[in-house]
């Protein structure tokens, strides 16, 4: 099992939208990917902590194999989300691990 976790920090405003609007769009778009056959589990959460160490949004996904994760990385709608994220985020962090 492969776990793929991503953390996102958003700009206060980008592409004419507020931080909250852009976070909600990314959350909705990522959740729409949950029906992919390759994704075994998917959760998207918006931070409620608000500390300096916290990221604004997190993505947690599970895949059976690295090939499934690789397919997801190159899947058209996911690529579109990555392009949007580059415009609205100040940074991201990712960890992939096998259990």
Secondary structure, DSSP 4 states (H G I P E B T S, - for coil): -EEEEEEEEE-SEETTEEHHHHHHHHHHHHHGGGG-TTEEEEEEEE-S---TT--SEEEEEEESSHHHHHHHHH-HHHHHHHHHHHHHEEEEEEEEEE-
